[in-house]
Amino acid sequence: MATITLFGLLFLLLFMGVPIAISLGISSTLVILFFTQMPTLVIPQKMFTSIDKFALMAIPLFILAGNFLSQGGAARRIIRFARAMVGHLPGGLPMSAIFACIIFAAVSGSSPATVAAIGSIMMGAIKEAGYSDKFSIGSITCAGSLGILIPPSIVMIVYGVTVDQSVGKLFMAGVIPGILLGGGLMLVTYIAARRAGFKREKMAPLKEIFSSFMDAFWGLLVIVIVIGGIYGGVFTPTEAAAASAVYAFFISMFVYKDIKWKDVPQIIAASASTSAMVMFIIANAMLFAFVLTYLQIPQNLAQWIIDMHFNKYVYLVFVNILLLIAGNFMEPSSIIMILAPLLFPVAMSLGVDPIHLGVIMTVNMEVGMLTPPVGLNLFVASSITGQSIESVIKATLPWMFALLIGLIIITYLPSISLFLPNLIFGG
């Protein structure tokens, strides 16, 4: 009865148009009040302690860095470089947006920030160039999800801390899968553009490619600072987020000179607003996750898989199914913290590499960013375009299919994930 009430209330509230964070919080709170003996004090305690984590400090810092870069013209310069590289192909403009998302994902480390930064500039431009809404909304919303796979990745940090694995190895493991998935998204765009009748355009001259690269150089250097700083032992991933925010402010203010001192308070306020929204969702999602754990729902699902005595290939199918289902209802970090300790020991006993498992879980979380009711990228894209959530979901379907195909490939070809970690750190 408690489980039925929990999910019944959640879906009822969402159907009524109640925001996702509030829906999660209300349904969880009512179940605690009427179906458990826990004191009400546990509700604010769980919500507060869920966001009182050092690793989560990286989220507002990366959001701030992304806003400085997007407001300061770095995102625009990255887009120019991306258009010079692939803009001549059929579907070149949305392909440029995907390429820019791949680069910006490595700059910001945030999926919603990537969608917001690239989408706010490119979605209107793609539509004005004659493409349908599905090209602009679908490609950028899905490509933005790469922000939690391509390093730096908050989700990978959470996984590494939860199951005691090297964050450095996890970051390296996300590089090739991120490029693979980005290539898959660009392939879908190319095929769709060819079918829609868009032709190949003249390739940008080498002078323009070099000029756009130099123009974007200071923005691209953020990648070197963040990744190089982490692997050079200069700072932790969270400290890297702080360094990226300071650097983004510096180049936007003093190098590109696209923002003024009067713009800084507005950028900080916008970043604080976005961060508050994300943190509020995480807090309520963690409360919801706590209730799920109390009701033994994820544990029972995981135990059922264990009791079936599958080999590792069949086991990974059920892992993916379980994670894809969970991604519909919970925030990625919450899913990792709940399910990783349950799935990890079984995976190890079946011979699944722990770094590979981390990549599989992260790619599943990418898809979760695109599925209702908790898919944050959907809400970001909806707010940028003014389109309904239903319209955004329909637009993302072709590109989401490419992500699912990529998930299957990454799941059953572990060398894709493990090549770089084994090369750098030793197999």
C-alpha positions as MATLAB code, in Angstrom:
seq = 'MATITLFGLLFLLLFMGVPIAISLGISSTLVILFFTQMPTLVIPQKMFTSIDKFALMAIPLFILAGNFLSQGGAARRIIRFARAMVGHLPGGLPMSAIFACIIFAAVSGSSPATVAAIGSIMMGAIKEAGYSDKFSIGSITCAGSLGILIPPSIVMIVYGVTVDQSVGKLFMAGVIPGILLGGGLMLVTYIAARRAGFKREKMAPLKEIFSSFMDAFWGLLVIVIVIGGIYGGVFTPTEAAAASAVYAFFISMFVYKDIKWKDVPQIIAASASTSAMVMFIIANAMLFAFVLTYLQIPQNLAQWIIDMHFNKYVYLVFVNILLLIAGNFMEPSSIIMILAPLLFPVAMSLGVDPIHLGVIMTVNMEVGMLTPPVGLNLFVASSITGQSIESVIKATLPWMFALLIGLIIITYLPSISLFLPNLIFGG';
ca = [
       0.000    0.000    0.000;
       2.855    2.396    0.817;
       4.496    1.701   -2.560;
       1.214    2.220   -4.431;
       0.604    5.449   -2.516;
       4.132    6.707   -3.199;
       4.020    6.225   -6.969;
       0.313    6.987   -7.245;
       0.728   10.382   -5.582;
       3.837   11.141   -7.630;
       2.123   10.494  -10.970;
      -1.074   12.249   -9.874;
       0.814   15.392   -8.894;
       2.857   15.352  -12.098;
      -0.337   14.895  -14.127;
      -1.744   17.956  -12.360;
       1.293   19.969  -13.449;
       3.004   20.199  -10.052;
       6.786   20.750  -10.436;
       8.848   17.572  -10.212;
      10.762   18.552   -7.066;
       7.581   19.376   -5.160;
       5.875   16.221   -6.434;
       8.759   14.095   -5.187;
       8.789   15.888   -1.848;
       5.042   15.740   -1.204;
       4.647   12.069   -2.130;
       7.657   11.114    0.001;
       6.541   13.214    2.966;
       3.003   11.796    3.012;
       4.279    8.218    2.894;
       6.640    8.935    5.801;
       3.828   10.521    7.811;
       1.164    7.858    7.227;
       3.056    4.613    6.605;
       6.110    4.795    8.874;
       6.924    5.449   12.521;
       9.739    7.847   11.665;
       9.681   11.311   13.292;
       8.950   14.229   10.989;
      12.393   15.624   11.762;
      13.858   13.007    9.417;
      12.360   14.844    6.421;
      14.403   18.086    6.640;
      17.406   16.101    7.874;
      17.456   13.871    4.793;
      16.906   16.800    2.464;
      19.734   18.807    4.028;
      22.265   16.004    4.385;
      21.653   14.940    0.770;
      23.127   18.200   -0.527;
      25.684   18.630    2.261;
      28.397   16.855    0.274;
      31.753   18.202   -0.904;
      31.431   16.648   -4.371;
      28.134   18.440   -4.977;
      29.842   21.814   -4.516;
      31.137   21.317   -8.055;
      27.626   21.693   -9.480;
      27.074   25.423   -8.753;
      30.713   26.153   -9.591;
      30.510   24.480  -13.000;
      27.160   26.189  -13.625;
      28.781   29.528  -12.774;
      31.704   28.760  -15.086;
      29.295   27.803  -17.858;
      27.318   31.015  -17.434;
      30.441   33.169  -17.494;
      31.594   31.399  -20.661;
      28.214   31.599  -22.390;
      27.552   35.220  -21.371;
      31.163   36.109  -22.029;
      31.151   34.922  -25.603;
      33.151   31.695  -25.197;
      30.150   29.561  -26.138;
      29.632   31.694  -29.263;
      33.288   31.285  -30.226;
      33.160   27.524  -29.643;
      30.090   27.378  -31.887;
      31.961   29.307  -34.598;
      34.830   26.805  -34.405;
      32.371   23.880  -34.531;
      30.632   25.347  -37.599;
      33.978   25.792  -39.341;
      34.788   22.139  -38.723;
      31.493   20.394  -39.663;
      29.125   23.136  -40.844;
      29.596   22.232  -44.506;
      28.000   18.780  -44.129;
      24.291   18.109  -44.685;
      22.685   19.072  -41.407;
      25.812   21.072  -40.702;
      24.203   23.620  -38.399;
      22.647   21.123  -35.952;
      25.787   18.991  -36.301;
      27.803   22.049  -35.313;
      25.564   22.410  -32.272;
      26.244   18.773  -31.298;
      29.993   19.249  -31.790;
      29.812   22.411  -29.696;
      27.930   20.476  -26.989;
      30.697   17.866  -26.918;
      33.305   20.584  -26.407;
      31.231   22.575  -23.924;
      30.453   19.398  -21.956;
      34.163   19.092  -21.308;
      34.266   22.740  -20.289;
      31.262   22.932  -17.987;
      30.865   19.359  -16.683;
      27.124   19.940  -16.476;
      24.445   18.507  -18.720;
      21.792   21.201  -18.081;
      24.417   23.949  -18.389;
      25.485   22.556  -21.779;
      21.898   22.520  -23.045;
      21.336   26.049  -21.737;
      24.586   27.543  -23.071;
      24.532   26.011  -26.557;
      20.757   25.831  -26.873;
      20.154   29.488  -26.051;
      22.382   30.458  -28.992;
      21.871   27.679  -31.519;
      18.232   26.589  -31.242;
      16.903   29.801  -32.770;
      19.660   29.912  -35.397;
      18.942   26.340  -36.521;
      15.239   27.090  -36.869;
      15.932   30.302  -38.820;
      18.117   28.298  -41.235;
      15.052   26.308  -42.280;
      15.362   23.250  -40.061;
      12.351   21.921  -38.205;
      12.057   22.222  -34.438;
      13.048   18.582  -33.997;
      16.553   19.291  -35.342;
      17.274   22.121  -32.933;
      15.487   20.756  -29.870;
      16.245   17.063  -30.319;
      19.911   17.310  -31.235;
      20.962   19.837  -28.588;
      18.860   18.367  -25.762;
      20.335   14.909  -26.345;
      23.875   16.134  -27.014;
      23.763   18.125  -23.798;
      23.388   14.880  -21.860;
      27.028   14.113  -22.732;
      27.916   16.605  -20.005;
      27.690   13.862  -17.370;
      29.843   11.406  -19.351;
      32.652   13.460  -20.870;
      35.009   14.468  -18.036;
      34.679   16.221  -15.701;
      31.584   14.320  -14.554;
      29.774   14.777  -11.251;
      28.006   11.439  -11.675;
      31.333    9.638  -12.025;
      32.630   11.388   -8.923;
      29.609   10.165   -6.980;
      30.070    6.616   -8.321;
      33.776    6.605   -7.496;
      33.151    7.798   -3.942;
      30.259    5.368   -3.433;
      32.105    2.191   -4.469;
      35.668    3.359   -3.746;
      36.985    3.514   -7.317;
      39.500    5.877   -8.918;
      37.832    9.053  -10.169;
      40.801    9.588  -12.496;
      40.257    6.219  -14.170;
      36.522    6.898  -14.436;
      37.143   10.260  -16.097;
      39.450    8.674  -18.653;
      36.946    5.865  -19.222;
      34.305    8.399  -20.253;
      36.298   10.005  -23.076;
      35.940    7.420  -25.880;
      32.302    6.518  -25.038;
      31.514   10.235  -25.044;
      33.054   10.664  -28.499;
      31.245    7.522  -29.712;
      27.860    8.748  -28.531;
      28.495   12.235  -29.903;
      29.377   10.685  -33.265;
      26.168    8.661  -33.178;
      24.119   11.804  -32.580;
      25.843   13.533  -35.492;
      25.183   10.516  -37.721;
      21.463   10.658  -36.943;
      21.487   14.368  -37.766;
      23.327   13.747  -41.061;
      20.883   11.042  -42.176;
      17.822   13.079  -41.169;
      19.162   16.164  -42.962;
      19.839   14.174  -46.145;
      16.296   12.808  -46.069;
      14.928   16.315  -45.529;
      16.766   17.518  -48.629;
      19.540   19.594  -47.067;
      22.644   19.614  -49.264;
      26.353   19.746  -48.512;
      27.641   23.305  -48.413;
      31.064   24.717  -49.222;
      33.697   23.715  -46.701;
      35.172   26.499  -44.599;
      38.677   27.508  -45.762;
      41.638   26.566  -43.600;
      42.070   30.236  -42.738;
      38.596   30.324  -41.165;
      39.190   27.049  -39.303;
      42.457   28.379  -37.865;
      40.960   31.792  -37.119;
      37.941   30.291  -35.325;
      40.200   27.975  -33.341;
      42.386   30.856  -32.180;
      39.288   32.886  -31.358;
      37.974   30.029  -29.209;
      41.391   29.107  -27.809;
      40.991   30.761  -24.408;
      37.628   29.086  -23.935;
      38.962   25.708  -25.026;
      41.839   26.113  -22.593;
      39.363   25.518  -19.753;
      39.418   21.827  -20.727;
      43.190   21.706  -20.349;
      43.092   23.515  -17.012;
      40.381   21.295  -15.517;
      41.549   17.905  -16.820;
      45.242   18.717  -16.660;
      44.905   20.105  -13.151;
      43.117   16.993  -11.910;
      45.549   14.523  -13.483;
      48.516   16.657  -12.575;
      47.506   16.443   -8.929;
      47.093   20.209   -8.668;
      43.519   20.072   -7.377;
      40.545   17.792   -6.767;
      37.592   17.657   -9.191;
      35.608   20.042   -6.964;
      38.546   22.420   -6.736;
      38.824   22.126  -10.524;
      35.264   23.423  -10.747;
      36.254   26.447   -8.651;
      39.329   27.001  -10.826;
      37.207   26.829  -13.977;
      34.774   29.400  -12.568;
      37.595   31.822  -11.714;
      39.263   31.283  -15.097;
      35.945   31.675  -16.960;
      35.365   34.976  -15.152;
      38.886   36.176  -15.992;
      38.820   35.451  -19.727;
      35.248   36.716  -20.127;
      36.044   39.971  -18.311;
      39.638   40.706  -19.315;
      40.413   38.636  -22.450;
      37.191   38.511  -24.461;
      35.840   41.622  -22.675;
      32.277   40.588  -23.488;
      30.967   41.176  -19.971;
      31.202   44.242  -17.770;
      31.299   44.588  -14.007;
      27.618   45.493  -14.046;
      26.827   42.112  -15.654;
      28.527   40.058  -12.925;
      25.768   40.272  -10.285;
      23.169   39.164  -12.843;
      25.313   36.199  -13.942;
      25.907   35.163  -10.329;
      22.188   35.507   -9.549;
      21.237   33.428  -12.597;
      23.772   30.761  -11.625;
      22.476   30.760   -8.046;
      18.915   30.379   -9.319;
      19.816   27.437  -11.557;
      21.920   25.861   -8.812;
      19.095   26.252   -6.315;
      16.709   24.543   -8.709;
      19.105   21.649   -9.242;
      19.882   21.324   -5.537;
      16.194   21.461   -4.630;
      15.505   18.653   -7.074;
      18.427   16.643   -5.655;
      17.227   17.205   -2.085;
      13.694   16.037   -2.868;
      14.953   13.205   -5.073;
      17.128   12.014   -2.202;
      14.147   12.112    0.147;
      12.215   10.085   -2.417;
      15.183    7.730   -2.738;
      15.299    7.373    1.044;
      11.643    6.316    1.088;
      12.278    3.858   -1.753;
      15.147    2.365    0.205;
      13.054    2.219    3.387;
      10.348    0.335    1.481;
      13.032   -2.020    0.120;
      11.992   -1.409   -3.501;
      15.457   -1.119   -5.177;
      16.868   -3.791   -2.890;
      14.124   -6.232   -3.837;
      14.600   -5.541   -7.523;
      18.348   -6.038   -7.247;
      17.917   -9.178   -5.126;
      15.559  -10.649   -7.699;
      18.252  -10.233  -10.356;
      20.813  -11.864   -8.060;
      18.521  -14.824   -7.276;
      18.014  -15.557  -10.986;
      21.711  -16.584  -11.278;
      22.320  -14.916  -14.636;
      25.688  -14.825  -16.413;
      27.264  -11.413  -16.725;
      25.846  -10.694  -20.180;
      22.265  -11.333  -19.157;
      22.960   -9.607  -15.840;
      24.038   -6.450  -17.676;
      20.751   -6.476  -19.616;
      18.831   -6.368  -16.359;
      21.203   -3.763  -14.942;
      20.449   -1.521  -17.910;
      16.706   -2.114  -17.642;
      16.745   -1.384  -13.910;
      18.780    1.790  -14.387;
      16.640    3.014  -17.286;
      13.511    2.543  -15.178;
      15.114    4.277  -12.196;
      16.221    7.126  -14.461;
      12.596    7.984  -15.082;
      11.981    8.774  -11.443;
      15.197    9.858   -9.751;
      18.100   12.235  -10.163;
      21.326   10.523  -11.396;
      23.359   10.962   -8.227;
      20.512    9.515   -6.173;
      20.343    6.439   -8.384;
      24.087    5.920   -8.158;
      24.088    6.187   -4.371;
      21.162    3.757   -4.013;
      21.890    1.118   -6.648;
      25.681    1.132   -7.036;
      26.313   -0.548   -3.652;
      23.677   -3.178   -4.546;
      24.763   -3.894   -8.112;
      28.520   -3.540   -7.589;
      29.217   -6.741   -5.565;
      27.253   -8.928   -7.977;
      28.996   -7.349  -10.967;
      32.387   -8.022   -9.388;
      31.484  -11.662   -8.703;
      30.503  -12.070  -12.369;
      33.743  -10.531  -13.638;
      32.442   -7.112  -14.715;
      35.160   -4.464  -14.488;
      34.224   -1.803  -11.883;
      35.302    1.076  -14.145;
      33.264   -0.372  -17.004;
      30.250   -0.667  -14.707;
      30.660    2.997  -13.804;
      30.543    4.007  -17.478;
      27.468    1.822  -18.064;
      25.689    3.450  -15.141;
      26.677    6.935  -16.323;
      25.398    6.354  -19.869;
      22.119    5.126  -18.396;
      21.968    8.325  -16.374;
      22.417   10.267  -19.620;
      19.268    8.670  -20.974;
      17.578    9.421  -17.650;
      18.239   13.137  -18.236;
      15.965   12.813  -21.279;
      13.067   10.817  -19.836;
      10.119   12.186  -17.849;
       9.217   12.943  -15.174;
      12.687   13.819  -13.807;
      14.567   14.461  -17.077;
      16.165   17.819  -16.297;
      17.369   18.436  -19.861;
      13.761   18.323  -21.033;
      12.810   21.149  -18.678;
      15.834   23.239  -19.668;
      15.031   22.815  -23.383;
      11.368   23.581  -22.735;
      12.217   26.798  -20.894;
      14.571   27.934  -23.687;
      12.196   27.231  -26.563;
       8.831   27.800  -24.910;
       7.715   24.400  -26.212;
       5.733   21.974  -24.069;
       7.483   19.039  -22.417;
       5.533   16.679  -24.690;
       6.876   18.450  -27.802;
      10.437   18.325  -26.476;
      10.146   14.602  -25.733;
       8.917   13.855  -29.269;
      11.747   15.904  -30.762;
      14.412   13.969  -28.832;
      13.256   10.464  -29.828;
      15.488    9.885  -32.924;
      18.601   11.052  -31.078;
      17.673    9.144  -27.920;
      17.478    5.988  -30.042;
      21.105    6.617  -31.068;
      22.063    6.920  -27.391;
      20.379    3.585  -26.648;
      22.274    1.911  -29.488;
      25.469    3.402  -28.100;
      24.572    2.091  -24.645;
      24.310   -1.450  -26.014;
      27.682   -1.158  -27.769;
      29.391    0.272  -24.677;
      27.818   -2.395  -22.442;
      29.096   -5.352  -24.453;
      32.404   -3.934  -25.711;
      34.180   -3.025  -22.458;
      37.403   -2.200  -24.302;
      35.751    1.036  -25.482;
      35.608    2.228  -21.880;
      38.766    0.587  -20.585;
      41.272    1.397  -23.340;
      42.367    4.804  -22.036;
      42.380    3.882  -18.300;
      44.457    0.781  -19.045;
      46.774    2.769  -21.303;
      47.354    5.566  -18.793;
      47.096    3.784  -15.461;
      47.970    0.229  -16.523;
      45.567   -2.699  -16.991;
];
